[in-house]
Amino acid sequence: MTSAPTLDILSAGAAKAVVLALADELSKRDGVAVAGVFDAAGAIRAQFLAGAACDVLILPAAMQDELAAQKRIDARTQAPLGHVPTGIAIAAGALVPSVGDADALRAAFEDASALYCPDTERSTAGIHFVRMLREMGIHPRVAPRIRNFPNGAQAMAAMAAAGPEGDRAIGCTQVTEILYTPGVTLIGLLPPPFELTTVYTAAVSMHSRHADRARQFAVRLTGRDSEALRVASGFAQC
């Protein structure tokens, strides 16, 4: 008897919780294994372009559009999971700072013992975070306190484990990564004019070894049946 395939998923970290939940369901129902790699969007894109095994790719829509134009993904399979806002987090139990408007957020950043964020060169939220600090005019003062990690999940986990430093630390990343990381609390979204919302889409790789299974997984991931799961994980519908 032929064994069920293993689907290789390359995914931006924002979709990790949804992918893992559906992977568990798929394994129990159909015996199909899912091997997921989750990282900053730029890092995932680089792995994909370098030829990493991939059946389903999950990235910000703008990146997927470029890959579709290059015929690296099957554009017919591209569909949105939803959009994810960028949020502000603190360690669980820490004093909650005011972050409801731009002035309050600036003051909170300046007062923080450390600023935790994902990769400031390859992650959507990390790039935006540094740009925001520069626009606020505080980057030179707070730069020594920036704690930069490969992706948002690692940044949030590090803040949760930071001990005394974490009591006055602030984290910034995609809301989905905050919600699925134990030990941190989402306290708000980035206020105007710094708000950032990213649409993530899934698509089947043109080099998928299991194209039919990959298409089924992508449909399940982006369809109505998983909508409640995506919303609970922090995705808002497009």
Contacts in CASP RR format, 6 or more apart in sequence:
PFRMAT RR
TARGET T0000
AUTHOR 0000-0000-0000
METHOD contacts of the structure
MODEL  1
MTSAPTLDILSAGAAKAVVLALADELSKRDGVAVAGVFDAAGAIRAQFLA
GAACDVLILPAAMQDELAAQKRIDARTQAPLGHVPTGIAIAAGALVPSVG
DADALRAAFEDASALYCPDTERSTAGIHFVRMLREMGIHPRVAPRIRNFP
NGAQAMAAMAAAGPEGDRAIGCTQVTEILYTPGVTLIGLLPPPFELTTVY
TAAVSMHSRHADRARQFAVRLTGRDSEALRVASGFAQC
4 30 0 8 1.000
4 31 0 8 1.000
4 32 0 8 1.000
4 33 0 8 1.000
5 32 0 8 1.000
5 33 0 8 1.000
5 209 0 8 1.000
5 210 0 8 1.000
5 213 0 8 1.000
6 32 0 8 1.000
6 33 0 8 1.000
6 34 0 8 1.000
6 35 0 8 1.000
7 26 0 8 1.000
7 32 0 8 1.000
7 33 0 8 1.000
7 34 0 8 1.000
7 35 0 8 1.000
7 55 0 8 1.000
7 56 0 8 1.000
7 210 0 8 1.000
7 213 0 8 1.000
7 214 0 8 1.000
7 217 0 8 1.000
8 35 0 8 1.000
8 36 0 8 1.000
8 37 0 8 1.000
8 52 0 8 1.000
8 53 0 8 1.000
8 54 0 8 1.000
8 55 0 8 1.000
8 56 0 8 1.000
9 19 0 8 1.000
9 23 0 8 1.000
9 34 0 8 1.000
9 35 0 8 1.000
9 36 0 8 1.000
9 37 0 8 1.000
9 54 0 8 1.000
9 55 0 8 1.000
9 56 0 8 1.000
9 57 0 8 1.000
9 58 0 8 1.000
9 217 0 8 1.000
10 36 0 8 1.000
10 37 0 8 1.000
10 44 0 8 1.000
10 47 0 8 1.000
10 48 0 8 1.000
10 52 0 8 1.000
10 54 0 8 1.000
10 56 0 8 1.000
10 57 0 8 1.000
10 58 0 8 1.000
11 19 0 8 1.000
11 36 0 8 1.000
11 37 0 8 1.000
11 38 0 8 1.000
11 44 0 8 1.000
11 56 0 8 1.000
11 57 0 8 1.000
11 58 0 8 1.000
11 59 0 8 1.000
12 38 0 8 1.000
12 39 0 8 1.000
12 40 0 8 1.000
12 41 0 8 1.000
12 42 0 8 1.000
12 44 0 8 1.000
12 58 0 8 1.000
12 59 0 8 1.000
12 60 0 8 1.000
12 124 0 8 1.000
12 200 0 8 1.000
13 38 0 8 1.000
13 39 0 8 1.000
13 40 0 8 1.000
13 41 0 8 1.000
13 44 0 8 1.000
13 151 0 8 1.000
13 152 0 8 1.000
13 153 0 8 1.000
13 174 0 8 1.000
13 176 0 8 1.000
13 177 0 8 1.000
14 84 0 8 1.000
14 174 0 8 1.000
14 176 0 8 1.000
14 177 0 8 1.000
14 198 0 8 1.000
14 200 0 8 1.000
15 38 0 8 1.000
15 58 0 8 1.000
15 81 0 8 1.000
15 176 0 8 1.000
15 200 0 8 1.000
15 202 0 8 1.000
16 38 0 8 1.000
16 153 0 8 1.000
16 176 0 8 1.000
16 177 0 8 1.000
16 180 0 8 1.000
17 176 0 8 1.000
17 179 0 8 1.000
17 180 0 8 1.000
17 233 0 8 1.000
18 81 0 8 1.000
18 176 0 8 1.000
18 221 0 8 1.000
18 226 0 8 1.000
18 229 0 8 1.000
18 230 0 8 1.000
18 233 0 8 1.000
18 235 0 8 1.000
19 34 0 8 1.000
19 36 0 8 1.000
19 38 0 8 1.000
19 58 0 8 1.000
19 221 0 8 1.000
21 229 0 8 1.000
21 233 0 8 1.000
22 34 0 8 1.000
22 217 0 8 1.000
22 220 0 8 1.000
22 221 0 8 1.000
22 226 0 8 1.000
22 229 0 8 1.000
23 33 0 8 1.000
23 34 0 8 1.000
23 36 0 8 1.000
26 32 0 8 1.000
26 34 0 8 1.000
26 217 0 8 1.000
26 220 0 8 1.000
27 33 0 8 1.000
27 34 0 8 1.000
32 213 0 8 1.000
34 217 0 8 1.000
37 44 0 8 1.000
37 47 0 8 1.000
37 52 0 8 1.000
38 44 0 8 1.000
38 151 0 8 1.000
38 153 0 8 1.000
39 47 0 8 1.000
39 150 0 8 1.000
39 151 0 8 1.000
40 118 0 8 1.000
40 119 0 8 1.000
40 122 0 8 1.000
40 123 0 8 1.000
40 124 0 8 1.000
40 150 0 8 1.000
40 151 0 8 1.000
40 152 0 8 1.000
41 59 0 8 1.000
41 60 0 8 1.000
41 63 0 8 1.000
41 122 0 8 1.000
41 123 0 8 1.000
41 124 0 8 1.000
42 59 0 8 1.000
42 63 0 8 1.000
42 119 0 8 1.000
42 122 0 8 1.000
42 123 0 8 1.000
43 119 0 8 1.000
43 122 0 8 1.000
43 123 0 8 1.000
43 150 0 8 1.000
43 151 0 8 1.000
44 57 0 8 1.000
44 58 0 8 1.000
44 59 0 8 1.000
45 59 0 8 1.000
45 63 0 8 1.000
45 67 0 8 1.000
46 122 0 8 1.000
48 54 0 8 1.000
48 57 0 8 1.000
48 67 0 8 1.000
48 72 0 8 1.000
48 205 0 8 1.000
49 72 0 8 1.000
51 207 0 8 1.000
53 209 0 8 1.000
54 205 0 8 1.000
54 207 0 8 1.000
54 208 0 8 1.000
55 204 0 8 1.000
55 205 0 8 1.000
55 208 0 8 1.000
55 209 0 8 1.000
55 210 0 8 1.000
55 211 0 8 1.000
55 213 0 8 1.000
55 214 0 8 1.000
55 217 0 8 1.000
56 202 0 8 1.000
56 203 0 8 1.000
56 204 0 8 1.000
56 205 0 8 1.000
56 208 0 8 1.000
56 214 0 8 1.000
56 217 0 8 1.000
56 218 0 8 1.000
56 221 0 8 1.000
57 64 0 8 1.000
57 67 0 8 1.000
57 73 0 8 1.000
57 202 0 8 1.000
57 203 0 8 1.000
57 204 0 8 1.000
57 205 0 8 1.000
58 81 0 8 1.000
58 200 0 8 1.000
58 201 0 8 1.000
58 202 0 8 1.000
58 221 0 8 1.000
59 67 0 8 1.000
59 200 0 8 1.000
59 201 0 8 1.000
60 124 0 8 1.000
60 198 0 8 1.000
60 199 0 8 1.000
60 200 0 8 1.000
60 201 0 8 1.000
61 80 0 8 1.000
61 199 0 8 1.000
61 200 0 8 1.000
61 201 0 8 1.000
64 73 0 8 1.000
64 78 0 8 1.000
64 201 0 8 1.000
64 203 0 8 1.000
67 73 0 8 1.000
67 203 0 8 1.000
68 75 0 8 1.000
68 78 0 8 1.000
68 203 0 8 1.000
71 206 0 8 1.000
72 205 0 8 1.000
72 206 0 8 1.000
73 203 0 8 1.000
73 204 0 8 1.000
73 205 0 8 1.000
73 206 0 8 1.000
74 203 0 8 1.000
74 204 0 8 1.000
74 205 0 8 1.000
74 206 0 8 1.000
74 211 0 8 1.000
75 203 0 8 1.000
77 202 0 8 1.000
77 203 0 8 1.000
77 204 0 8 1.000
77 214 0 8 1.000
77 215 0 8 1.000
77 218 0 8 1.000
78 201 0 8 1.000
78 202 0 8 1.000
78 203 0 8 1.000
79 201 0 8 1.000
79 202 0 8 1.000
79 203 0 8 1.000
79 218 0 8 1.000
79 219 0 8 1.000
79 222 0 8 1.000
79 223 0 8 1.000
80 199 0 8 1.000
80 200 0 8 1.000
80 201 0 8 1.000
80 222 0 8 1.000
80 238 0 8 1.000
81 200 0 8 1.000
81 201 0 8 1.000
81 202 0 8 1.000
81 221 0 8 1.000
81 222 0 8 1.000
81 230 0 8 1.000
81 235 0 8 1.000
82 199 0 8 1.000
82 200 0 8 1.000
82 230 0 8 1.000
82 235 0 8 1.000
82 236 0 8 1.000
82 237 0 8 1.000
82 238 0 8 1.000
83 197 0 8 1.000
83 198 0 8 1.000
83 199 0 8 1.000
83 200 0 8 1.000
83 235 0 8 1.000
83 236 0 8 1.000
83 237 0 8 1.000
83 238 0 8 1.000
84 174 0 8 1.000
84 175 0 8 1.000
84 176 0 8 1.000
84 197 0 8 1.000
84 198 0 8 1.000
84 199 0 8 1.000
84 200 0 8 1.000
84 234 0 8 1.000
84 235 0 8 1.000
84 236 0 8 1.000
85 174 0 8 1.000
85 175 0 8 1.000
85 189 0 8 1.000
85 190 0 8 1.000
85 195 0 8 1.000
85 196 0 8 1.000
85 197 0 8 1.000
85 236 0 8 1.000
86 124 0 8 1.000
86 125 0 8 1.000
86 128 0 8 1.000
86 172 0 8 1.000
86 173 0 8 1.000
86 174 0 8 1.000
86 175 0 8 1.000
86 189 0 8 1.000
86 190 0 8 1.000
86 195 0 8 1.000
86 196 0 8 1.000
86 197 0 8 1.000
86 198 0 8 1.000
87 172 0 8 1.000
87 173 0 8 1.000
87 174 0 8 1.000
87 175 0 8 1.000
87 178 0 8 1.000
87 186 0 8 1.000
87 188 0 8 1.000
87 189 0 8 1.000
87 190 0 8 1.000
88 99 0 8 1.000
88 105 0 8 1.000
88 108 0 8 1.000
88 170 0 8 1.000
88 171 0 8 1.000
88 172 0 8 1.000
88 186 0 8 1.000
88 187 0 8 1.000
88 188 0 8 1.000
88 189 0 8 1.000
88 190 0 8 1.000
89 116 0 8 1.000
89 156 0 8 1.000
89 159 0 8 1.000
89 170 0 8 1.000
89 171 0 8 1.000
89 172 0 8 1.000
89 173 0 8 1.000
89 178 0 8 1.000
89 184 0 8 1.000
89 185 0 8 1.000
89 186 0 8 1.000
89 187 0 8 1.000
90 96 0 8 1.000
90 97 0 8 1.000
90 159 0 8 1.000
90 166 0 8 1.000
90 169 0 8 1.000
90 170 0 8 1.000
90 171 0 8 1.000
90 184 0 8 1.000
90 185 0 8 1.000
90 187 0 8 1.000
91 159 0 8 1.000
91 160 0 8 1.000
91 162 0 8 1.000
91 163 0 8 1.000
91 166 0 8 1.000
91 167 0 8 1.000
91 169 0 8 1.000
91 183 0 8 1.000
91 184 0 8 1.000
91 185 0 8 1.000
92 160 0 8 1.000
92 183 0 8 1.000
92 184 0 8 1.000
92 185 0 8 1.000
93 185 0 8 1.000
94 166 0 8 1.000
94 167 0 8 1.000
94 168 0 8 1.000
94 169 0 8 1.000
94 185 0 8 1.000
95 167 0 8 1.000
95 168 0 8 1.000
96 185 0 8 1.000
96 187 0 8 1.000
97 104 0 8 1.000
97 107 0 8 1.000
97 108 0 8 1.000
97 111 0 8 1.000
97 112 0 8 1.000
97 170 0 8 1.000
97 187 0 8 1.000
98 104 0 8 1.000
98 107 0 8 1.000
98 108 0 8 1.000
99 105 0 8 1.000
99 108 0 8 1.000
99 187 0 8 1.000
99 188 0 8 1.000
99 191 0 8 1.000
100 188 0 8 1.000
100 191 0 8 1.000
101 191 0 8 1.000
101 192 0 8 1.000
102 136 0 8 1.000
102 191 0 8 1.000
102 192 0 8 1.000
102 193 0 8 1.000
102 194 0 8 1.000
104 191 0 8 1.000
105 190 0 8 1.000
105 191 0 8 1.000
105 194 0 8 1.000
106 136 0 8 1.000
106 138 0 8 1.000
108 170 0 8 1.000
109 115 0 8 1.000
109 133 0 8 1.000
109 136 0 8 1.000
109 138 0 8 1.000
109 142 0 8 1.000
109 170 0 8 1.000
110 138 0 8 1.000
110 141 0 8 1.000
110 142 0 8 1.000
111 168 0 8 1.000
112 142 0 8 1.000
112 145 0 8 1.000
112 168 0 8 1.000
112 169 0 8 1.000
112 170 0 8 1.000
113 145 0 8 1.000
113 165 0 8 1.000
113 166 0 8 1.000
113 167 0 8 1.000
113 168 0 8 1.000
113 169 0 8 1.000
114 145 0 8 1.000
114 146 0 8 1.000
114 147 0 8 1.000
114 159 0 8 1.000
114 162 0 8 1.000
114 165 0 8 1.000
114 166 0 8 1.000
114 168 0 8 1.000
114 169 0 8 1.000
114 170 0 8 1.000
115 129 0 8 1.000
115 142 0 8 1.000
115 145 0 8 1.000
115 146 0 8 1.000
115 147 0 8 1.000
115 169 0 8 1.000
115 170 0 8 1.000
115 171 0 8 1.000
115 172 0 8 1.000
116 147 0 8 1.000
116 149 0 8 1.000
116 155 0 8 1.000
116 156 0 8 1.000
116 158 0 8 1.000
116 159 0 8 1.000
116 162 0 8 1.000
116 169 0 8 1.000
116 170 0 8 1.000
116 171 0 8 1.000
116 172 0 8 1.000
117 125 0 8 1.000
117 126 0 8 1.000
117 129 0 8 1.000
117 130 0 8 1.000
117 146 0 8 1.000
117 147 0 8 1.000
117 148 0 8 1.000
117 149 0 8 1.000
117 152 0 8 1.000
117 155 0 8 1.000
117 171 0 8 1.000
117 172 0 8 1.000
117 173 0 8 1.000
118 125 0 8 1.000
118 126 0 8 1.000
118 129 0 8 1.000
118 148 0 8 1.000
118 149 0 8 1.000
118 150 0 8 1.000
118 151 0 8 1.000
118 152 0 8 1.000
118 154 0 8 1.000
118 155 0 8 1.000
118 173 0 8 1.000
118 177 0 8 1.000
119 126 0 8 1.000
119 148 0 8 1.000
119 149 0 8 1.000
119 150 0 8 1.000
119 151 0 8 1.000
120 126 0 8 1.000
120 127 0 8 1.000
120 129 0 8 1.000
120 130 0 8 1.000
120 146 0 8 1.000
120 148 0 8 1.000
121 127 0 8 1.000
123 151 0 8 1.000
123 152 0 8 1.000
123 173 0 8 1.000
124 174 0 8 1.000
124 196 0 8 1.000
124 198 0 8 1.000
125 152 0 8 1.000
125 172 0 8 1.000
125 173 0 8 1.000
125 174 0 8 1.000
125 196 0 8 1.000
126 172 0 8 1.000
126 173 0 8 1.000
128 194 0 8 1.000
128 196 0 8 1.000
129 172 0 8 1.000
130 139 0 8 1.000
130 146 0 8 1.000
132 190 0 8 1.000
132 194 0 8 1.000
133 139 0 8 1.000
133 142 0 8 1.000
133 143 0 8 1.000
135 194 0 8 1.000
147 155 0 8 1.000
147 158 0 8 1.000
147 159 0 8 1.000
147 169 0 8 1.000
148 155 0 8 1.000
149 155 0 8 1.000
149 158 0 8 1.000
151 177 0 8 1.000
152 173 0 8 1.000
152 174 0 8 1.000
152 177 0 8 1.000
153 177 0 8 1.000
153 180 0 8 1.000
153 181 0 8 1.000
155 171 0 8 1.000
155 173 0 8 1.000
155 177 0 8 1.000
156 171 0 8 1.000
156 173 0 8 1.000
156 177 0 8 1.000
156 178 0 8 1.000
156 181 0 8 1.000
156 184 0 8 1.000
157 181 0 8 1.000
157 182 0 8 1.000
159 166 0 8 1.000
159 169 0 8 1.000
159 171 0 8 1.000
159 184 0 8 1.000
160 181 0 8 1.000
160 182 0 8 1.000
160 183 0 8 1.000
160 184 0 8 1.000
162 169 0 8 1.000
171 184 0 8 1.000
172 190 0 8 1.000
174 198 0 8 1.000
175 186 0 8 1.000
175 189 0 8 1.000
175 234 0 8 1.000
176 233 0 8 1.000
176 234 0 8 1.000
176 235 0 8 1.000
178 184 0 8 1.000
178 185 0 8 1.000
178 186 0 8 1.000
179 186 0 8 1.000
179 233 0 8 1.000
179 234 0 8 1.000
180 233 0 8 1.000
189 195 0 8 1.000
190 196 0 8 1.000
197 236 0 8 1.000
199 238 0 8 1.000
200 235 0 8 1.000
201 222 0 8 1.000
202 218 0 8 1.000
202 221 0 8 1.000
202 222 0 8 1.000
203 218 0 8 1.000
204 211 0 8 1.000
204 214 0 8 1.000
204 215 0 8 1.000
204 218 0 8 1.000
205 214 0 8 1.000
208 214 0 8 1.000
220 226 0 8 1.000
227 237 0 8 1.000
230 237 0 8 1.000
231 237 0 8 1.000
END
